[in-house]
């Protein structure tokens, strides 16, 4: 779990929502709480096999986000090299989409890293899982 890898995209673009993304909200809900933690403590309740599956899926999602960014950049470069100048509304949507893809790519990457860490460090995982179980509301099921 490298904090540098999980740093969120800097909110440097005017007018872009930097609140929790739908991906972040879904991950928080799945982990039984609104507390924000890049360490994903809720996944410590998963088995090593489930953590491995989560790692693989999250890594693939991160790669797909990265590929989406590259595709959008290639399309924009191609359009501009042929003299096309997109209107301001299209450019705003383009920038927003790049921003969201970058944010989601970073979050998927952090989730994959956390899953691999917990899979490979069972003693740490067991300690955190014990804490998570105590924090769970009585009506929540621990996955």
Secondary structure, 3 states (H helix, E strand, C coil): CCCCCCCCCCCCCCCCCCCCCHHHHHHHHHCCCCCCCCCCHHHHHCCHHHHHHHHHHHHHHHHHHHHHHHHHHHHHHHHHHCCCCCCHHHHHHHHHHHHHHHHHHHHHHHHHHHHHHHHHCHHHHHHHHHHHHHHCCCCCCCC
